Amino acid sequence: MSNPSTEIQISRIPLEKINLADTRYRISRENEDITALAKSIKENGLISLPLVRPSGESGESGESYIVVTGFKRIKALVHNNYIGKVVCQTNTFASEADNAVFAVSDNAFQRQLTPGELIQSVLLLGRFMEASSIAKKSLAIFNTRFNAGYIKDLQKIGTLPQVLELLDDNRLSIKSAKKISGFSQELANCFVSLFSAIKASSSKQMEIITNFSEIAARENINPVDLYQEKGIQEILFHENKDFGLKGNLLRGYLTQRRFPSLEKKRREIRQKINSLKLGPGIKFAVPDNFESMTYSLFFDFKTLTEFKTRVTSLEKVSTHPVFEEILKR
């Protein structure tokens, strides 16, 4: 890679000669809202200059340019119906690899990249550099250090369909995406479809993936066939349920199927807790999966009267025979 730092030039380029359709260097999502940026540029001017490079193609009105950094800034000018020349940085002698580095570092040194942008960045850089080379230069490119193994993981994740949107919408974590990317293409596509239909935390995503795999192995069925089963499909694509609710329903379905005796025990415990009639403001929680002997019982109150009422209820519970049954299990 050359040392392009001394070859930057400032040029005034007609806005209509800048080609926004060529997105080879873009790492951020195209549908981001630029309204606030457009207003800022309109009122304060273009403070941070975009970087463009000649496209190598000339029309009747001269050379056209490709955006390397500053897609949103150029789009904001178009949004403002700006007519005229744009002050831009140009670097005629920069290589494709140089421009890829410019595109990533321009964003990475302004703010933390989103997971989707991080994936898009390593895919862009990977067109011109080996993972080991990216790793060596990672501090200067990403403002943080990455090892070659992690970069290869990110590049593999980037082969999953729709993964960038899922990552940036917090529907899929990098940890879960890495796990999915190790499956067959058909099964990976199933999990992408699954997580497109629900919303769950990173730990719950991993729980769903693990339960899916364990159920398929225990029942000796193809995981793809498990995904296509009516019970799961009805949960995933129920029109009247939100993403979070569908995530909880799916987790419950898979847990019950993987641990039928555990789910039976949970139902029994819930029924016993309900029979205690704890009253409003009091919650009694048993250990997850009954792996611990530590229980939780807490209450809230707003007044002294409410406090005394809660305490009285708890005193009654302490002598209730069902309470003793729960503790003995």
C-alpha positions as CSV (number, residue, x, y, z in Angstrom):
1,M,0.0,0.0,0.0
2,S,1.3,3.4,-0.8
3,N,1.6,6.3,1.6
4,P,-1.2,8.5,0.4
5,S,-1.2,11.0,3.2
6,T,0.8,13.6,1.2
7,E,-1.2,13.2,-2.0
8,I,-4.6,14.6,-0.8
9,Q,-5.8,17.5,-2.9
10,I,-8.7,19.8,-2.5
11,S,-11.0,20.2,-5.5
12,R,-14.3,21.8,-6.4
13,I,-16.4,19.2,-8.1
14,P,-19.9,19.8,-9.6
15,L,-22.4,17.9,-7.5
16,E,-23.9,16.3,-10.6
17,K,-20.6,14.7,-11.4
18,I,-20.5,12.7,-8.1
19,N,-22.0,9.3,-8.6
20,L,-23.9,8.1,-5.6
21,A,-25.0,5.0,-7.4
22,D,-21.5,3.4,-7.1
23,T,-21.5,2.2,-3.5
24,R,-18.4,0.0,-3.6
25,Y,-16.8,1.8,-0.7
26,R,-19.9,2.4,1.4
27,I,-20.1,0.6,4.8
28,S,-23.1,2.2,6.4
29,R,-26.7,1.4,5.6
30,E,-28.3,3.3,2.8
31,N,-31.6,4.0,4.5
32,E,-30.2,6.1,7.4
33,D,-32.1,9.3,8.1
34,I,-30.1,12.3,6.9
35,T,-32.6,15.0,7.7
36,A,-30.6,16.4,10.7
37,L,-27.4,16.2,8.7
38,A,-29.0,18.0,5.8
39,K,-30.2,20.8,8.1
40,S,-26.8,21.1,9.7
41,I,-25.0,21.4,6.3
42,K,-27.6,23.9,5.2
43,E,-27.1,26.1,8.2
44,N,-23.4,25.6,9.0
45,G,-21.9,24.4,5.7
46,L,-19.9,21.3,4.8
47,I,-17.4,21.2,7.7
48,S,-15.9,17.7,7.0
49,L,-15.0,17.2,3.4
50,P,-16.0,14.1,1.5
51,L,-13.3,12.1,-0.2
52,V,-13.9,11.1,-3.9
53,R,-11.9,9.5,-6.6
54,P,-12.2,9.7,-10.4
55,S,-14.3,7.0,-11.9
56,G,-12.1,6.6,-14.9
57,E,-15.2,7.3,-17.1
58,S,-15.9,10.6,-18.9
59,G,-19.1,11.8,-20.3
60,E,-20.0,14.8,-22.5
61,S,-19.5,17.1,-19.5
62,G,-16.3,15.6,-18.3
63,E,-15.0,13.2,-15.6
64,S,-17.3,11.7,-13.1
65,Y,-16.3,10.7,-9.5
66,I,-16.9,7.9,-7.1
67,V,-17.6,8.5,-3.4
68,V,-15.0,7.0,-1.0
69,T,-16.1,8.7,2.2
70,G,-19.0,11.0,2.9
71,F,-22.0,9.2,1.2
72,K,-24.4,10.8,3.7
73,R,-22.9,14.2,3.3
74,I,-23.3,14.1,-0.5
75,K,-26.8,12.7,-0.1
76,A,-27.6,15.6,2.3
77,L,-26.6,18.1,-0.3
78,V,-28.8,16.4,-2.8
79,H,-31.6,16.4,-0.2
80,N,-31.1,20.2,0.1
81,N,-31.4,20.6,-3.7
82,Y,-27.9,22.1,-3.7
83,I,-26.7,23.2,-7.1
84,G,-23.1,24.0,-7.7
85,K,-19.7,22.7,-6.9
86,V,-18.8,20.7,-3.8
87,V,-15.4,21.1,-2.0
88,C,-14.0,17.6,-1.8
89,Q,-10.8,15.8,-1.1
90,T,-9.3,13.8,-3.9
91,N,-6.4,11.4,-4.1
92,T,-5.8,10.4,-7.7
93,F,-2.9,8.1,-6.9
94,A,-4.5,6.1,-4.1
95,S,-4.9,2.4,-4.7
96,E,-8.1,0.4,-4.3
97,A,-6.8,-0.9,-1.0
98,D,-6.0,2.7,0.1
99,N,-9.5,3.8,-0.6
100,A,-11.0,0.8,1.3
101,V,-8.9,1.8,4.3
102,F,-10.0,5.5,4.0
103,A,-13.7,4.4,3.8
104,V,-13.4,2.3,7.0
105,S,-11.2,4.6,9.1
106,D,-13.2,7.7,8.2
107,N,-16.1,6.1,10.1
108,A,-14.2,4.1,12.8
109,F,-12.3,7.1,14.1
110,Q,-15.5,9.2,14.4
111,R,-17.6,6.7,16.3
112,Q,-17.9,3.0,17.1
113,L,-18.9,1.0,14.1
114,T,-22.2,-0.9,14.3
115,P,-22.0,-4.7,14.0
116,G,-23.3,-4.5,10.5
117,E,-20.7,-1.8,9.5
118,L,-18.0,-3.9,11.1
119,I,-18.9,-6.9,8.9
120,Q,-19.2,-4.7,5.8
121,S,-15.8,-3.2,6.6
122,V,-14.0,-6.5,6.8
123,L,-15.7,-7.7,3.6
124,L,-14.6,-4.5,1.8
125,L,-11.0,-4.7,3.1
126,G,-10.9,-8.4,2.3
127,R,-11.3,-7.7,-1.4
128,F,-7.7,-6.3,-1.3
129,M,-6.0,-7.6,1.8
130,E,-5.5,-10.9,3.6
131,A,-7.0,-11.2,7.1
132,S,-3.5,-11.3,8.6
133,S,-2.7,-7.9,6.9
134,I,-6.0,-6.4,8.1
135,A,-5.2,-7.6,11.6
136,K,-1.7,-6.0,11.6
137,K,-3.2,-2.7,10.5
138,S,-6.4,-3.0,12.6
139,L,-5.5,-0.3,15.2
140,A,-4.8,2.3,12.4
141,I,-8.0,1.2,10.5
142,F,-10.5,0.4,13.2
143,N,-9.1,2.3,16.2
144,T,-8.9,-1.0,18.0
145,R,-7.0,-4.3,17.6
146,F,-8.4,-7.4,16.0
147,N,-6.7,-10.7,15.4
148,A,-6.8,-12.5,12.1
149,G,-9.1,-15.3,13.5
150,Y,-11.7,-12.8,14.5
151,I,-11.6,-11.0,11.1
152,K,-12.0,-14.4,9.4
153,D,-15.0,-15.1,11.6
154,L,-16.5,-11.7,10.7
155,Q,-16.0,-12.4,7.0
156,K,-17.7,-15.8,7.3
157,I,-20.6,-14.1,9.0
158,G,-20.8,-11.7,6.1
159,T,-21.8,-14.6,3.8
160,L,-25.1,-15.0,5.6
161,P,-28.1,-13.5,3.9
162,Q,-29.7,-10.4,5.4
163,V,-27.2,-10.5,8.3
164,L,-26.2,-6.9,8.2
165,E,-29.7,-5.7,8.8
166,L,-30.3,-8.3,11.6
167,L,-27.1,-7.3,13.3
168,D,-27.8,-3.5,13.2
169,D,-31.5,-4.1,14.3
170,N,-30.3,-6.0,17.4
171,R,-32.1,-9.1,16.1
172,L,-28.9,-11.1,15.9
173,S,-25.6,-10.8,17.9
174,I,-22.2,-11.4,16.4
175,K,-21.8,-14.4,18.8
176,S,-25.0,-16.0,17.5
177,A,-24.2,-15.1,13.9
178,K,-20.8,-16.8,14.3
179,K,-22.5,-19.9,15.5
180,I,-25.0,-19.9,12.7
181,S,-22.3,-19.4,10.0
182,G,-20.8,-22.7,11.0
183,F,-23.9,-24.6,9.9
184,S,-24.8,-25.8,6.4
185,Q,-26.1,-23.1,4.1
186,E,-29.6,-24.5,4.2
187,L,-29.7,-24.6,8.0
188,A,-28.0,-21.2,8.3
189,N,-30.8,-19.7,6.1
190,C,-33.4,-21.2,8.4
191,F,-31.9,-19.5,11.4
192,V,-31.7,-16.2,9.6
193,S,-35.4,-16.5,8.7
194,L,-36.1,-17.5,12.3
195,F,-34.3,-14.5,13.9
196,S,-35.9,-12.2,11.3
197,A,-39.3,-13.1,12.8
198,I,-38.5,-12.8,16.5
199,K,-36.6,-10.5,18.9
200,A,-34.4,-12.0,21.8
201,S,-31.3,-11.0,23.7
202,S,-27.9,-12.4,22.7
203,S,-28.0,-15.1,25.5
204,K,-31.6,-16.1,24.5
205,Q,-30.5,-16.4,20.9
206,M,-27.8,-18.8,21.9
207,E,-30.3,-20.7,24.0
208,I,-32.6,-21.1,21.0
209,I,-29.8,-22.3,18.8
210,T,-28.6,-24.8,21.4
211,N,-32.1,-26.1,22.1
212,F,-32.7,-26.4,18.4
213,S,-29.6,-28.5,17.9
214,E,-30.1,-30.6,21.0
215,I,-33.8,-31.4,20.1
216,A,-32.7,-32.4,16.5
217,A,-30.0,-34.7,17.8
218,R,-32.1,-36.3,20.6
219,E,-35.0,-36.9,18.3
220,N,-32.7,-37.9,15.4
221,I,-34.3,-35.5,12.9
222,N,-32.9,-33.0,10.5
223,P,-32.7,-29.5,12.1
224,V,-34.2,-28.0,8.9
225,D,-37.2,-30.3,9.2
226,L,-37.5,-29.2,12.8
227,Y,-37.6,-25.6,11.7
228,Q,-40.3,-26.4,9.2
229,E,-42.6,-28.1,11.7
230,K,-46.1,-26.6,12.0
231,G,-45.7,-25.7,15.7
232,I,-42.6,-23.6,15.1
233,Q,-43.9,-22.0,11.9
234,E,-47.1,-21.0,13.6
235,I,-45.2,-19.2,16.3
236,L,-42.7,-17.5,13.9
237,F,-45.2,-16.2,11.4
238,H,-48.3,-15.4,13.6
239,E,-49.4,-12.0,12.3
240,N,-51.0,-10.8,15.5
241,K,-48.0,-11.3,17.8
242,D,-45.0,-8.9,18.2
243,F,-41.4,-9.9,17.8
244,G,-40.6,-10.1,21.5
245,L,-43.7,-12.2,22.3
246,K,-42.9,-14.6,19.5
247,G,-39.3,-14.9,20.8
248,N,-40.6,-15.9,24.3
249,L,-43.2,-18.3,22.8
250,L,-40.5,-20.0,20.7
251,R,-38.1,-20.3,23.7
252,G,-40.9,-21.8,25.8
253,Y,-41.8,-24.3,23.0
254,L,-38.2,-25.4,22.5
255,T,-37.5,-25.6,26.3
256,Q,-40.6,-27.7,26.9
257,R,-39.7,-30.0,24.0
258,R,-36.1,-30.4,25.1
259,F,-36.8,-30.7,28.9
260,P,-40.4,-32.0,29.2
261,S,-40.0,-33.1,32.8
262,L,-38.4,-29.7,33.7
263,E,-41.3,-27.8,32.2
264,K,-43.8,-30.1,34.0
265,K,-42.0,-29.2,37.3
266,R,-42.1,-25.5,36.4
267,R,-45.9,-25.6,35.9
268,E,-46.4,-27.4,39.2
269,I,-44.3,-24.8,41.0
270,R,-46.2,-21.9,39.4
271,Q,-49.5,-23.5,40.4
272,K,-48.3,-23.8,44.0
273,I,-47.0,-20.2,44.0
274,N,-50.4,-19.0,42.8
275,S,-52.1,-21.0,45.5
276,L,-50.1,-19.0,48.1
277,K,-52.1,-15.9,47.1
278,L,-49.3,-13.5,47.8
279,G,-51.3,-10.5,46.9
280,P,-50.3,-7.5,44.8
281,G,-46.7,-6.1,45.0
282,I,-45.1,-9.4,46.2
283,K,-43.1,-11.7,43.9
284,F,-41.7,-15.1,44.6
285,A,-39.1,-16.5,42.2
286,V,-37.5,-20.0,42.2
287,P,-34.0,-20.7,40.8
288,D,-33.7,-21.0,37.0
289,N,-33.9,-24.7,36.0
290,F,-33.9,-25.5,39.8
291,E,-30.1,-25.7,39.7
292,S,-29.7,-23.6,42.8
293,M,-31.2,-23.8,46.3
294,T,-31.5,-20.0,46.5
295,Y,-35.0,-18.5,46.2
296,S,-36.0,-14.8,45.8
297,L,-38.9,-13.1,47.4
298,F,-39.3,-9.4,47.2
299,F,-42.0,-6.7,47.4
300,D,-42.6,-3.1,46.7
301,F,-44.7,-0.5,48.6
302,K,-45.5,3.2,48.6
303,T,-46.9,3.8,52.0
304,L,-46.4,2.5,55.6
305,T,-49.8,0.9,55.4
306,E,-48.8,-1.0,52.2
307,F,-45.5,-2.0,53.9
308,K,-47.4,-3.5,56.9
309,T,-49.8,-5.3,54.6
310,R,-47.0,-6.9,52.7
311,V,-45.2,-8.0,55.8
312,T,-48.5,-9.5,57.2
313,S,-48.9,-11.4,54.0
314,L,-45.4,-12.8,54.2
315,E,-45.9,-13.9,57.7
316,K,-48.9,-15.9,56.7
317,V,-47.0,-17.4,53.8
318,S,-44.2,-18.6,56.1
319,T,-46.6,-21.0,57.8
320,H,-48.4,-22.1,54.7
321,P,-47.9,-25.8,54.0
322,V,-47.6,-25.3,50.3
323,F,-44.7,-22.9,50.9
324,E,-42.9,-25.7,52.7
325,E,-43.6,-28.1,49.8
326,I,-42.0,-25.7,47.4
327,L,-38.9,-25.3,49.5
328,K,-38.5,-29.1,50.0
329,R,-39.0,-30.0,46.3
